[in-house]
Amino acid sequence: MENELFTQKQWNEIRDIRNRLLVETDWTQVSDSPLSESKRAEFNDYRAQLRNLPNQSESPDQVVWPAKPEL
């Protein structure tokens, strides 16, 4: 039971970080963003990878964070 709680805490921390990274890049998806279409698409892909992060592995120790596109 204690191990399950620890694992759930790890997943919660991963989701918190993921959510923060998504919020930090929200501006890249708005219509008046100064980014080019190709750069906006890169950020769109990055954000999709972040949203899928909890589903990519069964263990929080195996999570691979996507690389944030360069500005």
KOLSEZA-85456 format. One record per residue: z, x, y of N, C-alpha, C in turn; residue in one letter. Coordinates in pm, whole numbers, plus 50000, padded with zeros to 5 digits. Example, Ala and Ser with C-alpha at 12.3 -4.5 7.8 and 13.67 -1.06 7.14 Angstrom:
<recs>
507805131949431507805123049550507805132049670a;507085128549775507145136749894507875129050003s;
</recs>
This chain:
<recs>
500005008249881500005000050000500005008650126m;500795019250126500875028150242499525034850268e;498835038650161497525044850174496515035150234n;496595022450194495705012250249495945010350398e;497215010650439497545009350581497015021150660l;497145033150603496625045050669495115044150685f;494425039850579492975038450584492575027950687t;493275016750693492965006450792493185011750934q;494225019650951494485025551083493335034951122k;492845042751027491705051651053490475043651094q;490185032851021489025024451056489205018351194w;490395014151227490645008551360490395018951469n;490815031351445490575042051542489085044951556e;488365044751446486925046951450486245035851529i;486645023551505486065012251581486385013351729r;487605017651762487985019151904487105029751972d;486905040951906486045051451962484615046351974i;484145039851869482785034351870482605024551984r;483565015752004483475005952111483465012652249n;484255023152265484265030552391482915036952417r;482315042852314480995049052329479925038652362l;480045026952305479095016252337479235011952484l;480465010252528480695006352668480165017052763v;480365029652728479905040652814478385040852828e;477675034952733476205035252737475605021452765t;476425011752799475904998452833474854999352943d;475095007653042474205008553158472785012753119w;472635019253005471305024052964470375012752922t;470935000752899470144989752846469824978952948q;470334980353069470054970253170468664972153228v;468084961353278466694961753323466464971053442s;467484973153524467294982153639467834996253615d;467984999953489468415013453455467365023453503s;467795035053554466845045153601466155052953489p;466465049653365465905056953252464455052753225l;463705062053169462345058853124462455049753001s;461345043252968461335034452850461655042252723e;461135054352711461395062252590462865066452581s;463455069952695464865073852694465745061552668k;465365050052723466105037752696466035034452548r;464895036652485464735034252342465625043652261a;465735056352304466625065852235468065060752238e;468495055952355469855050752366470015037852286f;468985029852280469035017652199469255021252052n;468545031252003468715035751864470125041451842d;470595049451937471935055251930472985044051921y;472835034052005473775023052007473725015051876r;472545013451819472425006651690473145014551581a;473015027751585473715036151487475225034851504q;475685034251628477115032451652477595019051597l;476825008451621477234995251573477274994751420r;476425002351354476395002551207477375012451146n;478055019951228478945030551181479945026051075l;480675015151096481655011350993481035007850858p;479755004750856479105000950730478435012650659n;478405024150720477645035250663478375042750552q;479685041550545480405048450438481615040250396s;482105043350280483255036050228484575041950271e;484535054450318485765061150358485655065450505s;486715063750581486665068250720486505083350732p;486855090550629486705105150630485245109450616d;484375100250577482965103750556482055098850669q;482635093350774481845088350886481135099850956v;479835097950980479045107951054478635101551185v;479135107151294478835101751426477425105451468w;476675095951523475315099151570475385107851696p;474345115551717474285124051837473845115551956a;474565117052066474235109752187472995116052250k;472025108052291470825113652353471165121052483p;470385131052512470545138552637470005130452753e;470625131952867470125125152988469195134353063l;
</recs>
